[in-house]
Structures are given as structure tokens and as C-alpha cells.
Amino acid sequence: MGVEPDDRFERSTREEAATRSWQFEKLQGDLSLLAKLVNGDWDDDFLVVPPGWRVASTHDDGVIHASKAET
């Protein structure tokens, strides 16, 4: 994502992957999700759970949702 000061983290990760016989794959990333989190732009990429609510599984493609806590 271009925030690393040098390539030491990538080198270390490549070495660890080789030690474990794992395939190393470098993907291009960006900081947009982190920026949205920090800026409060909480759209459908985030699950906002109001006070008094809980996180529950949906057992579908949504995985989880917020539901009113039972009292």
C-alpha cells in the first residue's frame, strides 16, 4: 500500500512463507477502507451496532448483523 519504509516486512514474509512451504503472493492494496473507518463514512462496508444491540449470525451471505438485544 506504499506505507512501508522499506522492503523488510515483505522479505520477512517471503522467508516465513518459504519456511512453511506456503505460496507467497503480493497483492496491490489501498487505504480506502481504513480512511472510511476513521472518517466515519460507515456505509454497507461496516456493521454499526447501536448501544443495547448485539451482533448475531445470519446464516447466509451476510454472515452477521445487528439485532436488538433481548431483555
PDB file of N, CA, C, O and CB in Angstrom:
ATOM      1  N   MET A   1       0.815  -1.190   0.000  1.00  0.00           N
ATOM      2  CA  MET A   1       0.000   0.000   0.000  1.00  0.00           C
ATOM      3  C   MET A   1       0.859   1.254   0.000  1.00  0.00           C
ATOM      4  O   MET A   1       0.348   2.374   0.015  1.00  0.00           O
ATOM      5  CB  MET A   1      -0.927  -0.002   1.191  1.00  0.00           C
ATOM      6  N   GLY A   2       2.144   1.054  -0.017  1.00  0.00           N
ATOM      7  CA  GLY A   2       3.026   2.195  -0.127  1.00  0.00           C
ATOM      8  C   GLY A   2       3.331   2.907   1.172  1.00  0.00           C
ATOM      9  O   GLY A   2       3.865   4.016   1.143  1.00  0.00           O
ATOM     10  N   VAL A   3       3.016   2.317   2.306  1.00  0.00           N
ATOM     11  CA  VAL A   3       3.284   2.988   3.584  1.00  0.00           C
ATOM     12  C   VAL A   3       4.497   2.403   4.296  1.00  0.00           C
ATOM     13  O   VAL A   3       4.929   2.943   5.314  1.00  0.00           O
ATOM     14  CB  VAL A   3       2.066   2.891   4.490  1.00  0.00           C
ATOM     15  N   GLU A   4       5.048   1.325   3.786  1.00  0.00           N
ATOM     16  CA  GLU A   4       6.189   0.685   4.418  1.00  0.00           C
ATOM     17  C   GLU A   4       7.457   1.491   4.133  1.00  0.00           C
ATOM     18  O   GLU A   4       7.634   1.986   3.020  1.00  0.00           O
ATOM     19  CB  GLU A   4       6.343  -0.769   3.923  1.00  0.00           C
ATOM     20  N   PRO A   5       8.338   1.627   5.122  1.00  0.00           N
ATOM     21  CA  PRO A   5       9.547   2.429   4.914  1.00  0.00           C
ATOM     22  C   PRO A   5      10.557   1.765   3.970  1.00  0.00           C
ATOM     23  O   PRO A   5      11.351   2.454   3.330  1.00  0.00           O
ATOM     24  CB  PRO A   5      10.208   2.700   6.246  1.00  0.00           C
ATOM     25  N   ASP A   6      10.529   0.451   3.886  1.00  0.00           N
ATOM     26  CA  ASP A   6      11.434  -0.295   3.015  1.00  0.00           C
ATOM     27  C   ASP A   6      10.805  -1.667   2.771  1.00  0.00           C
ATOM     28  O   ASP A   6       9.621  -1.863   3.044  1.00  0.00           O
ATOM     29  CB  ASP A   6      12.879  -0.425   3.649  1.00  0.00           C
ATOM     30  N   ASP A   7      11.578  -2.599   2.269  1.00  0.00           N
ATOM     31  CA  ASP A   7      11.002  -3.909   1.927  1.00  0.00           C
ATOM     32  C   ASP A   7      11.246  -4.976   2.995  1.00  0.00           C
ATOM     33  O   ASP A   7      11.108  -6.164   2.703  1.00  0.00           O
ATOM     34  CB  ASP A   7      11.570  -4.385   0.612  1.00  0.00           C
ATOM     35  N   ARG A   8      11.601  -4.592   4.215  1.00  0.00           N
ATOM     36  CA  ARG A   8      11.943  -5.588   5.239  1.00  0.00           C
ATOM     37  C   ARG A   8      10.752  -6.466   5.621  1.00  0.00           C
ATOM     38  O   ARG A   8      10.936  -7.651   5.898  1.00  0.00           O
ATOM     39  CB  ARG A   8      12.479  -4.891   6.481  1.00  0.00           C
ATOM     40  N   PHE A   9       9.536  -5.915   5.643  1.00  0.00           N
ATOM     41  CA  PHE A   9       8.371  -6.728   6.001  1.00  0.00           C
ATOM     42  C   PHE A   9       8.081  -7.751   4.905  1.00  0.00           C
ATOM     43  O   PHE A   9       7.752  -8.902   5.191  1.00  0.00           O
ATOM     44  CB  PHE A   9       7.133  -5.832   6.238  1.00  0.00           C
ATOM     45  N   GLU A  10       8.204  -7.330   3.670  1.00  0.00           N
ATOM     46  CA  GLU A  10       7.985  -8.269   2.568  1.00  0.00           C
ATOM     47  C   GLU A  10       9.048  -9.366   2.574  1.00  0.00           C
ATOM     48  O   GLU A  10       8.728 -10.540   2.388  1.00  0.00           O
ATOM     49  CB  GLU A  10       7.995  -7.529   1.216  1.00  0.00           C
ATOM     50  N   ARG A  11      10.282  -8.998   2.784  1.00  0.00           N
ATOM     51  CA  ARG A  11      11.358 -10.002   2.847  1.00  0.00           C
ATOM     52  C   ARG A  11      11.101 -11.005   3.954  1.00  0.00           C
ATOM     53  O   ARG A  11      11.234 -12.212   3.749  1.00  0.00           O
ATOM     54  CB  ARG A  11      12.720  -9.327   3.063  1.00  0.00           C
ATOM     55  N   SER A  12      10.732 -10.509   5.130  1.00  0.00           N
ATOM     56  CA  SER A  12      10.453 -11.383   6.265  1.00  0.00           C
ATOM     57  C   SER A  12       9.285 -12.321   5.961  1.00  0.00           C
ATOM     58  O   SER A  12       9.325 -13.505   6.298  1.00  0.00           O
ATOM     59  CB  SER A  12      10.150 -10.551   7.515  1.00  0.00           C
ATOM     60  N   THR A  13       8.261 -11.788   5.331  1.00  0.00           N
ATOM     61  CA  THR A  13       7.085 -12.602   4.996  1.00  0.00           C
ATOM     62  C   THR A  13       7.423 -13.650   3.951  1.00  0.00           C
ATOM     63  O   THR A  13       6.980 -14.794   4.050  1.00  0.00           O
ATOM     64  CB  THR A  13       5.943 -11.716   4.492  1.00  0.00           C
ATOM     65  N   ARG A  14       8.201 -13.270   2.956  1.00  0.00           N
ATOM     66  CA  ARG A  14       8.632 -14.246   1.942  1.00  0.00           C
ATOM     67  C   ARG A  14       9.426 -15.385   2.594  1.00  0.00           C
ATOM     68  O   ARG A  14       9.224 -16.555   2.269  1.00  0.00           O
ATOM     69  CB  ARG A  14       9.492 -13.552   0.848  1.00  0.00           C
ATOM     70  N   GLU A  15      10.327 -15.034   3.511  1.00  0.00           N
ATOM     71  CA  GLU A  15      11.139 -16.046   4.200  1.00  0.00           C
ATOM     72  C   GLU A  15      10.257 -16.970   5.033  1.00  0.00           C
ATOM     73  O   GLU A  15      10.448 -18.186   5.022  1.00  0.00           O
ATOM     74  CB  GLU A  15      12.197 -15.373   5.099  1.00  0.00           C
ATOM     75  N   GLU A  16       9.302 -16.406   5.747  1.00  0.00           N
ATOM     76  CA  GLU A  16       8.394 -17.213   6.572  1.00  0.00           C
ATOM     77  C   GLU A  16       7.564 -18.147   5.692  1.00  0.00           C
ATOM     78  O   GLU A  16       7.380 -19.317   6.027  1.00  0.00           O
ATOM     79  CB  GLU A  16       7.465 -16.303   7.413  1.00  0.00           C
ATOM     80  N   ALA A  17       7.071 -17.638   4.584  1.00  0.00           N
ATOM     81  CA  ALA A  17       6.288 -18.472   3.661  1.00  0.00           C
ATOM     82  C   ALA A  17       7.135 -19.618   3.126  1.00  0.00           C
ATOM     83  O   ALA A  17       6.664 -20.752   3.044  1.00  0.00           O
ATOM     84  CB  ALA A  17       5.741 -17.625   2.490  1.00  0.00           C
ATOM     85  N   ALA A  18       8.369 -19.336   2.766  1.00  0.00           N
ATOM     86  CA  ALA A  18       9.255 -20.383   2.255  1.00  0.00           C
ATOM     87  C   ALA A  18       9.524 -21.434   3.324  1.00  0.00           C
ATOM     88  O   ALA A  18       9.550 -22.627   3.025  1.00  0.00           O
ATOM     89  CB  ALA A  18      10.577 -19.777   1.767  1.00  0.00           C
ATOM     90  N   THR A  19       9.725 -21.000   4.573  1.00  0.00           N
ATOM     91  CA  THR A  19       9.966 -21.924   5.683  1.00  0.00           C
ATOM     92  C   THR A  19       8.791 -22.877   5.868  1.00  0.00           C
ATOM     93  O   THR A  19       8.981 -24.048   6.198  1.00  0.00           O
ATOM     94  CB  THR A  19      10.221 -21.148   6.979  1.00  0.00           C
ATOM     95  N   ARG A  20       7.582 -22.375   5.657  1.00  0.00           N
ATOM     96  CA  ARG A  20       6.376 -23.177   5.866  1.00  0.00           C
ATOM     97  C   ARG A  20       5.860 -23.840   4.587  1.00  0.00           C
ATOM     98  O   ARG A  20       4.803 -24.470   4.584  1.00  0.00           O
ATOM     99  CB  ARG A  20       5.292 -22.313   6.453  1.00  0.00           C
ATOM    100  N   SER A  21       6.616 -23.688   3.510  1.00  0.00           N
ATOM    101  CA  SER A  21       6.224 -24.226   2.192  1.00  0.00           C
ATOM    102  C   SER A  21       4.880 -23.648   1.733  1.00  0.00           C
ATOM    103  O   SER A  21       4.059 -24.337   1.129  1.00  0.00           O
ATOM    104  CB  SER A  21       6.141 -25.773   2.245  1.00  0.00           C
ATOM    105  N   TRP A  22       4.683 -22.351   2.042  1.00  0.00           N
ATOM    106  CA  TRP A  22       3.486 -21.651   1.615  1.00  0.00           C
ATOM    107  C   TRP A  22       3.803 -20.842   0.366  1.00  0.00           C
ATOM    108  O   TRP A  22       4.952 -20.469   0.132  1.00  0.00           O
ATOM    109  CB  TRP A  22       2.944 -20.740   2.742  1.00  0.00           C
ATOM    110  N   GLN A  23       2.796 -20.580  -0.419  1.00  0.00           N
ATOM    111  CA  GLN A  23       2.962 -19.731  -1.589  1.00  0.00           C
ATOM    112  C   GLN A  23       2.838 -18.270  -1.156  1.00  0.00           C
ATOM    113  O   GLN A  23       1.891 -17.912  -0.456  1.00  0.00           O
ATOM    114  CB  GLN A  23       1.914 -20.081  -2.690  1.00  0.00           C
ATOM    115  N   PHE A  24       3.772 -17.437  -1.560  1.00  0.00           N
ATOM    116  CA  PHE A  24       3.710 -16.008  -1.278  1.00  0.00           C
ATOM    117  C   PHE A  24       3.093 -15.308  -2.471  1.00  0.00           C
ATOM    118  O   PHE A  24       3.489 -15.553  -3.611  1.00  0.00           O
ATOM    119  CB  PHE A  24       5.117 -15.431  -0.960  1.00  0.00           C
ATOM    120  N   GLU A  25       2.128 -14.440  -2.218  1.00  0.00           N
ATOM    121  CA  GLU A  25       1.509 -13.674  -3.290  1.00  0.00           C
ATOM    122  C   GLU A  25       1.391 -12.225  -2.825  1.00  0.00           C
ATOM    123  O   GLU A  25       0.827 -11.953  -1.765  1.00  0.00           O
ATOM    124  CB  GLU A  25       0.108 -14.263  -3.680  1.00  0.00           C
ATOM    125  N   LYS A  26       1.913 -11.319  -3.601  1.00  0.00           N
ATOM    126  CA  LYS A  26       1.858  -9.897  -3.272  1.00  0.00           C
ATOM    127  C   LYS A  26       0.705  -9.271  -4.050  1.00  0.00           C
ATOM    128  O   LYS A  26       0.645  -9.365  -5.276  1.00  0.00           O
ATOM    129  CB  LYS A  26       3.216  -9.182  -3.601  1.00  0.00           C
ATOM    130  N   LEU A  27      -0.207  -8.634  -3.324  1.00  0.00           N
ATOM    131  CA  LEU A  27      -1.372  -8.007  -3.934  1.00  0.00           C
ATOM    132  C   LEU A  27      -1.315  -6.500  -3.733  1.00  0.00           C
ATOM    133  O   LEU A  27      -0.793  -6.021  -2.726  1.00  0.00           O
ATOM    134  CB  LEU A  27      -2.674  -8.582  -3.346  1.00  0.00           C
ATOM    135  N   GLN A  28      -1.847  -5.764  -4.681  1.00  0.00           N
ATOM    136  CA  GLN A  28      -1.945  -4.313  -4.548  1.00  0.00           C
ATOM    137  C   GLN A  28      -3.076  -3.983  -3.582  1.00  0.00           C
ATOM    138  O   GLN A  28      -4.155  -4.569  -3.677  1.00  0.00           O
ATOM    139  CB  GLN A  28      -2.179  -3.634  -5.933  1.00  0.00           C
ATOM    140  N   GLY A  29      -2.855  -3.082  -2.681  1.00  0.00           N
ATOM    141  CA  GLY A  29      -3.875  -2.683  -1.729  1.00  0.00           C
ATOM    142  C   GLY A  29      -4.024  -1.178  -1.693  1.00  0.00           C
ATOM    143  O   GLY A  29      -3.283  -0.450  -2.354  1.00  0.00           O
ATOM    144  N   ASP A  30      -4.988  -0.718  -0.914  1.00  0.00           N
ATOM    145  CA  ASP A  30      -5.142   0.717  -0.707  1.00  0.00           C
ATOM    146  C   ASP A  30      -5.710   0.952   0.693  1.00  0.00           C
ATOM    147  O   ASP A  30      -6.145   0.011   1.357  1.00  0.00           O
ATOM    148  CB  ASP A  30      -6.065   1.349  -1.800  1.00  0.00           C
ATOM    149  N   LEU A  31      -5.704   2.171   1.121  1.00  0.00           N
ATOM    150  CA  LEU A  31      -6.123   2.517   2.468  1.00  0.00           C
ATOM    151  C   LEU A  31      -7.555   3.037   2.532  1.00  0.00           C
ATOM    152  O   LEU A  31      -7.943   3.622   3.543  1.00  0.00           O
ATOM    153  CB  LEU A  31      -5.193   3.541   3.037  1.00  0.00           C
ATOM    154  N   SER A  32      -8.348   2.840   1.484  1.00  0.00           N
ATOM    155  CA  SER A  32      -9.680   3.436   1.444  1.00  0.00           C
ATOM    156  C   SER A  32     -10.591   2.934   2.568  1.00  0.00           C
ATOM    157  O   SER A  32     -11.342   3.727   3.136  1.00  0.00           O
ATOM    158  CB  SER A  32     -10.323   3.151   0.108  1.00  0.00           C
ATOM    159  N   LEU A  33     -10.547   1.657   2.902  1.00  0.00           N
ATOM    160  CA  LEU A  33     -11.398   1.142   3.972  1.00  0.00           C
ATOM    161  C   LEU A  33     -11.010   1.748   5.321  1.00  0.00           C
ATOM    162  O   LEU A  33     -11.880   2.118   6.109  1.00  0.00           O
ATOM    163  CB  LEU A  33     -11.308  -0.391   4.035  1.00  0.00           C
ATOM    164  N   LEU A  34      -9.722   1.850   5.583  1.00  0.00           N
ATOM    165  CA  LEU A  34      -9.256   2.466   6.816  1.00  0.00           C
ATOM    166  C   LEU A  34      -9.648   3.945   6.860  1.00  0.00           C
ATOM    167  O   LEU A  34     -10.052   4.442   7.912  1.00  0.00           O
ATOM    168  CB  LEU A  34      -7.732   2.310   6.950  1.00  0.00           C
ATOM    169  N   ALA A  35      -9.535   4.646   5.746  1.00  0.00           N
ATOM    170  CA  ALA A  35      -9.921   6.059   5.690  1.00  0.00           C
ATOM    171  C   ALA A  35     -11.408   6.209   5.979  1.00  0.00           C
ATOM    172  O   ALA A  35     -11.803   7.123   6.702  1.00  0.00           O
ATOM    173  CB  ALA A  35      -9.578   6.668   4.312  1.00  0.00           C
ATOM    174  N   LYS A  36     -12.245   5.322   5.422  1.00  0.00           N
ATOM    175  CA  LYS A  36     -13.684   5.378   5.687  1.00  0.00           C
ATOM    176  C   LYS A  36     -13.979   5.149   7.167  1.00  0.00           C
ATOM    177  O   LYS A  36     -14.851   5.806   7.735  1.00  0.00           O
ATOM    178  CB  LYS A  36     -14.426   4.338   4.835  1.00  0.00           C
ATOM    179  N   LEU A  37     -13.256   4.220   7.792  1.00  0.00           N
ATOM    180  CA  LEU A  37     -13.440   3.947   9.213  1.00  0.00           C
ATOM    181  C   LEU A  37     -13.119   5.181  10.045  1.00  0.00           C
ATOM    182  O   LEU A  37     -13.908   5.584  10.901  1.00  0.00           O
ATOM    183  CB  LEU A  37     -12.564   2.768   9.653  1.00  0.00           C
ATOM    184  N   VAL A  38     -11.969   5.775   9.793  1.00  0.00           N
ATOM    185  CA  VAL A  38     -11.515   6.923  10.564  1.00  0.00           C
ATOM    186  C   VAL A  38     -12.408   8.142  10.335  1.00  0.00           C
ATOM    187  O   VAL A  38     -12.655   8.916  11.260  1.00  0.00           O
ATOM    188  CB  VAL A  38     -10.072   7.257  10.204  1.00  0.00           C
ATOM    189  N   ASN A  39     -12.889   8.311   9.112  1.00  0.00           N
ATOM    190  CA  ASN A  39     -13.693   9.477   8.770  1.00  0.00           C
ATOM    191  C   ASN A  39     -15.175   9.314   9.100  1.00  0.00           C
ATOM    192  O   ASN A  39     -15.961  10.237   8.888  1.00  0.00           O
ATOM    193  CB  ASN A  39     -13.541   9.777   7.315  1.00  0.00           C
ATOM    194  N   GLY A  40     -15.559   8.151   9.614  1.00  0.00           N
ATOM    195  CA  GLY A  40     -16.958   7.935   9.981  1.00  0.00           C
ATOM    196  C   GLY A  40     -17.879   7.714   8.804  1.00  0.00           C
ATOM    197  O   GLY A  40     -19.094   7.866   8.935  1.00  0.00           O
ATOM    198  N   ASP A  41     -17.332   7.360   7.660  1.00  0.00           N
ATOM    199  CA  ASP A  41     -18.123   7.084   6.457  1.00  0.00           C
ATOM    200  C   ASP A  41     -18.533   5.612   6.484  1.00  0.00           C
ATOM    201  O   ASP A  41     -18.076   4.807   5.672  1.00  0.00           O
ATOM    202  CB  ASP A  41     -17.314   7.423   5.146  1.00  0.00           C
ATOM    203  N   TRP A  42     -19.397   5.286   7.427  1.00  0.00           N
ATOM    204  CA  TRP A  42     -19.756   3.897   7.701  1.00  0.00           C
ATOM    205  C   TRP A  42     -20.948   3.479   6.861  1.00  0.00           C
ATOM    206  O   TRP A  42     -22.094   3.550   7.305  1.00  0.00           O
ATOM    207  CB  TRP A  42     -20.061   3.699   9.188  1.00  0.00           C
ATOM    208  N   ASP A  43     -20.667   3.048   5.658  1.00  0.00           N
ATOM    209  CA  ASP A  43     -21.711   2.581   4.758  1.00  0.00           C
ATOM    210  C   ASP A  43     -21.881   1.075   4.902  1.00  0.00           C
ATOM    211  O   ASP A  43     -21.637   0.533   5.980  1.00  0.00           O
ATOM    212  CB  ASP A  43     -21.384   2.955   3.299  1.00  0.00           C
ATOM    213  N   ASP A  44     -22.282   0.405   3.868  1.00  0.00           N
ATOM    214  CA  ASP A  44     -22.521  -1.042   3.920  1.00  0.00           C
ATOM    215  C   ASP A  44     -21.245  -1.863   4.108  1.00  0.00           C
ATOM    216  O   ASP A  44     -21.318  -3.077   4.301  1.00  0.00           O
ATOM    217  CB  ASP A  44     -23.213  -1.484   2.658  1.00  0.00           C
ATOM    218  N   ASP A  45     -20.084  -1.221   4.055  1.00  0.00           N
ATOM    219  CA  ASP A  45     -18.825  -1.935   4.319  1.00  0.00           C
ATOM    220  C   ASP A  45     -18.630  -2.204   5.808  1.00  0.00           C
ATOM    221  O   ASP A  45     -17.742  -2.970   6.183  1.00  0.00           O
ATOM    222  CB  ASP A  45     -17.637  -1.133   3.779  1.00  0.00           C
ATOM    223  N   PHE A  46     -19.449  -1.585   6.663  1.00  0.00           N
ATOM    224  CA  PHE A  46     -19.292  -1.682   8.107  1.00  0.00           C
ATOM    225  C   PHE A  46     -20.585  -2.148   8.759  1.00  0.00           C
ATOM    226  O   PHE A  46     -21.676  -1.901   8.244  1.00  0.00           O
ATOM    227  CB  PHE A  46     -18.860  -0.338   8.691  1.00  0.00           C
ATOM    228  N   LEU A  47     -20.456  -2.811   9.873  1.00  0.00           N
ATOM    229  CA  LEU A  47     -21.609  -3.171  10.693  1.00  0.00           C
ATOM    230  C   LEU A  47     -21.607  -2.246  11.902  1.00  0.00           C
ATOM    231  O   LEU A  47     -20.726  -2.333  12.758  1.00  0.00           O
ATOM    232  CB  LEU A  47     -21.570  -4.690  11.126  1.00  0.00           C
ATOM    233  N   VAL A  48     -22.587  -1.368  11.968  1.00  0.00           N
ATOM    234  CA  VAL A  48     -22.712  -0.442  13.084  1.00  0.00           C
ATOM    235  C   VAL A  48     -23.697  -1.059  14.070  1.00  0.00           C
ATOM    236  O   VAL A  48     -24.841  -1.348  13.718  1.00  0.00           O
ATOM    237  CB  VAL A  48     -23.183   0.988  12.608  1.00  0.00           C
ATOM    238  N   VAL A  49     -23.250  -1.256  15.296  1.00  0.00           N
ATOM    239  CA  VAL A  49     -24.070  -1.900  16.320  1.00  0.00           C
ATOM    240  C   VAL A  49     -24.405  -0.860  17.390  1.00  0.00           C
ATOM    241  O   VAL A  49     -23.535  -0.460  18.164  1.00  0.00           O
ATOM    242  CB  VAL A  49     -23.333  -3.139  16.946  1.00  0.00           C
ATOM    243  N   PRO A  50     -25.670  -0.421  17.433  1.00  0.00           N
ATOM    244  CA  PRO A  50     -26.058   0.599  18.414  1.00  0.00           C
ATOM    245  C   PRO A  50     -25.984   0.055  19.842  1.00  0.00           C
ATOM    246  O   PRO A  50     -25.993  -1.158  20.050  1.00  0.00           O
ATOM    247  CB  PRO A  50     -27.478   1.107  18.120  1.00  0.00           C
ATOM    248  N   PRO A  51     -25.911   0.961  20.827  1.00  0.00           N
ATOM    249  CA  PRO A  51     -25.933   0.532  22.225  1.00  0.00           C
ATOM    250  C   PRO A  51     -27.200  -0.277  22.516  1.00  0.00           C
ATOM    251  O   PRO A  51     -28.291   0.085  22.074  1.00  0.00           O
ATOM    252  CB  PRO A  51     -25.846   1.754  23.169  1.00  0.00           C
ATOM    253  N   GLY A  52     -27.049  -1.356  23.251  1.00  0.00           N
ATOM    254  CA  GLY A  52     -28.188  -2.203  23.585  1.00  0.00           C
ATOM    255  C   GLY A  52     -28.512  -3.252  22.523  1.00  0.00           C
ATOM    256  O   GLY A  52     -29.405  -4.076  22.719  1.00  0.00           O
ATOM    257  N   TRP A  53     -27.805  -3.225  21.421  1.00  0.00           N
ATOM    258  CA  TRP A  53     -27.984  -4.228  20.371  1.00  0.00           C
ATOM    259  C   TRP A  53     -26.851  -5.236  20.472  1.00  0.00           C
ATOM    260  O   TRP A  53     -25.918  -5.051  21.253  1.00  0.00           O
ATOM    261  CB  TRP A  53     -28.023  -3.571  18.954  1.00  0.00           C
ATOM    262  N   ARG A  54     -26.928  -6.298  19.687  1.00  0.00           N
ATOM    263  CA  ARG A  54     -25.881  -7.325  19.701  1.00  0.00           C
ATOM    264  C   ARG A  54     -25.578  -7.759  18.279  1.00  0.00           C
ATOM    265  O   ARG A  54     -26.352  -7.502  17.357  1.00  0.00           O
ATOM    266  CB  ARG A  54     -26.304  -8.543  20.563  1.00  0.00           C
ATOM    267  N   VAL A  55     -24.462  -8.410  18.118  1.00  0.00           N
ATOM    268  CA  VAL A  55     -24.079  -8.986  16.832  1.00  0.00           C
ATOM    269  C   VAL A  55     -24.594 -10.413  16.804  1.00  0.00           C
ATOM    270  O   VAL A  55     -24.394 -11.170  17.754  1.00  0.00           O
ATOM    271  CB  VAL A  55     -22.521  -8.934  16.607  1.00  0.00           C
ATOM    272  N   ALA A  56     -25.259 -10.782  15.714  1.00  0.00           N
ATOM    273  CA  ALA A  56     -25.816 -12.129  15.580  1.00  0.00           C
ATOM    274  C   ALA A  56     -25.482 -12.679  14.202  1.00  0.00           C
ATOM    275  O   ALA A  56     -25.326 -11.919  13.246  1.00  0.00           O
ATOM    276  CB  ALA A  56     -27.351 -12.124  15.809  1.00  0.00           C
ATOM    277  N   SER A  57     -25.375 -13.982  14.099  1.00  0.00           N
ATOM    278  CA  SER A  57     -25.112 -14.606  12.800  1.00  0.00           C
ATOM    279  C   SER A  57     -26.386 -14.618  11.969  1.00  0.00           C
ATOM    280  O   SER A  57     -27.491 -14.714  12.501  1.00  0.00           O
ATOM    281  CB  SER A  57     -24.566 -16.047  12.976  1.00  0.00           C
ATOM    282  N   THR A  58     -26.211 -14.517  10.649  1.00  0.00           N
ATOM    283  CA  THR A  58     -27.355 -14.517   9.742  1.00  0.00           C
ATOM    284  C   THR A  58     -27.536 -15.855   9.039  1.00  0.00           C
ATOM    285  O   THR A  58     -28.610 -16.133   8.506  1.00  0.00           O
ATOM    286  CB  THR A  58     -27.199 -13.420   8.716  1.00  0.00           C
ATOM    287  N   HIS A  59     -26.506 -16.679   9.031  1.00  0.00           N
ATOM    288  CA  HIS A  59     -26.524 -17.981   8.357  1.00  0.00           C
ATOM    289  C   HIS A  59     -26.807 -17.828   6.863  1.00  0.00           C
ATOM    290  O   HIS A  59     -27.448 -18.683   6.251  1.00  0.00           O
ATOM    291  CB  HIS A  59     -27.574 -18.900   8.999  1.00  0.00           C
ATOM    292  N   ASP A  60     -26.319 -16.723   6.284  1.00  0.00           N
ATOM    293  CA  ASP A  60     -26.432 -16.501   4.845  1.00  0.00           C
ATOM    294  C   ASP A  60     -25.192 -15.733   4.383  1.00  0.00           C
ATOM    295  O   ASP A  60     -24.195 -15.681   5.104  1.00  0.00           O
ATOM    296  CB  ASP A  60     -27.752 -15.721   4.488  1.00  0.00           C
ATOM    297  N   ASP A  61     -25.243 -15.146   3.208  1.00  0.00           N
ATOM    298  CA  ASP A  61     -24.089 -14.421   2.671  1.00  0.00           C
ATOM    299  C   ASP A  61     -23.734 -13.177   3.479  1.00  0.00           C
ATOM    300  O   ASP A  61     -22.616 -12.672   3.376  1.00  0.00           O
ATOM    301  CB  ASP A  61     -24.357 -14.027   1.243  1.00  0.00           C
ATOM    302  N   GLY A  62     -24.672 -12.680   4.279  1.00  0.00           N
ATOM    303  CA  GLY A  62     -24.398 -11.510   5.105  1.00  0.00           C
ATOM    304  C   GLY A  62     -23.491 -11.803   6.276  1.00  0.00           C
ATOM    305  O   GLY A  62     -22.839 -10.892   6.786  1.00  0.00           O
ATOM    306  N   VAL A  63     -23.427 -13.030   6.714  1.00  0.00           N
ATOM    307  CA  VAL A  63     -22.599 -13.560   7.793  1.00  0.00           C
ATOM    308  C   VAL A  63     -23.072 -13.085   9.170  1.00  0.00           C
ATOM    309  O   VAL A  63     -23.426 -13.906  10.016  1.00  0.00           O
ATOM    310  CB  VAL A  63     -21.150 -13.155   7.578  1.00  0.00           C
ATOM    311  N   ILE A  64     -23.083 -11.756   9.404  1.00  0.00           N
ATOM    312  CA  ILE A  64     -23.526 -11.224  10.695  1.00  0.00           C
ATOM    313  C   ILE A  64     -24.407 -10.005  10.466  1.00  0.00           C
ATOM    314  O   ILE A  64     -24.408  -9.413   9.387  1.00  0.00           O
ATOM    315  CB  ILE A  64     -22.314 -10.860  11.595  1.00  0.00           C
ATOM    316  N   HIS A  65     -25.160  -9.639  11.510  1.00  0.00           N
ATOM    317  CA  HIS A  65     -25.963  -8.417  11.504  1.00  0.00           C
ATOM    318  C   HIS A  65     -26.141  -7.927  12.930  1.00  0.00           C
ATOM    319  O   HIS A  65     -25.792  -8.623  13.884  1.00  0.00           O
ATOM    320  CB  HIS A  65     -27.340  -8.656  10.831  1.00  0.00           C
ATOM    321  N   ALA A  66     -26.686  -6.726  13.070  1.00  0.00           N
ATOM    322  CA  ALA A  66     -27.003  -6.194  14.398  1.00  0.00           C
ATOM    323  C   ALA A  66     -28.473  -6.500  14.677  1.00  0.00           C
ATOM    324  O   ALA A  66     -29.329  -6.308  13.814  1.00  0.00           O
ATOM    325  CB  ALA A  66     -26.712  -4.639  14.488  1.00  0.00           C
ATOM    326  N   SER A  67     -28.754  -6.974  15.879  1.00  0.00           N
ATOM    327  CA  SER A  67     -30.146  -7.232  16.256  1.00  0.00           C
ATOM    328  C   SER A  67     -30.387  -6.690  17.657  1.00  0.00           C
ATOM    329  O   SER A  67     -29.480  -6.630  18.487  1.00  0.00           O
ATOM    330  CB  SER A  67     -30.476  -8.755  16.189  1.00  0.00           C
ATOM    331  N   LYS A  68     -31.613  -6.304  17.894  1.00  0.00           N
ATOM    332  CA  LYS A  68     -31.989  -5.757  19.194  1.00  0.00           C
ATOM    333  C   LYS A  68     -31.775  -6.837  20.258  1.00  0.00           C
ATOM    334  O   LYS A  68     -32.250  -7.964  20.114  1.00  0.00           O
ATOM    335  CB  LYS A  68     -33.477  -5.259  19.188  1.00  0.00           C
ATOM    336  N   ALA A  69     -31.063  -6.483  21.314  1.00  0.00           N
ATOM    337  CA  ALA A  69     -30.801  -7.439  22.379  1.00  0.00           C
ATOM    338  C   ALA A  69     -32.087  -7.744  23.124  1.00  0.00           C
ATOM    339  O   ALA A  69     -32.893  -6.855  23.402  1.00  0.00           O
ATOM    340  CB  ALA A  69     -29.732  -6.904  23.344  1.00  0.00           C
ATOM    341  N   GLU A  70     -32.261  -9.007  23.440  1.00  0.00           N
ATOM    342  CA  GLU A  70     -33.448  -9.418  24.195  1.00  0.00           C
ATOM    343  C   GLU A  70     -33.243  -9.095  25.662  1.00  0.00           C
ATOM    344  O   GLU A  70     -32.159  -9.294  26.211  1.00  0.00           O
ATOM    345  CB  GLU A  70     -33.740 -10.930  24.004  1.00  0.00           C
ATOM    346  N   THR A  71     -34.293  -8.597  26.289  1.00  0.00           N
ATOM    347  CA  THR A  71     -34.185  -8.264  27.713  1.00  0.00           C
ATOM    348  C   THR A  71     -34.977  -9.217  28.557  1.00  0.00           C
ATOM    349  O   THR A  71     -35.000  -9.086  29.780  1.00  0.00           O
ATOM    350  CB  THR A  71     -34.651  -6.850  27.972  1.00  0.00           C
TER     351      THR A  71
END
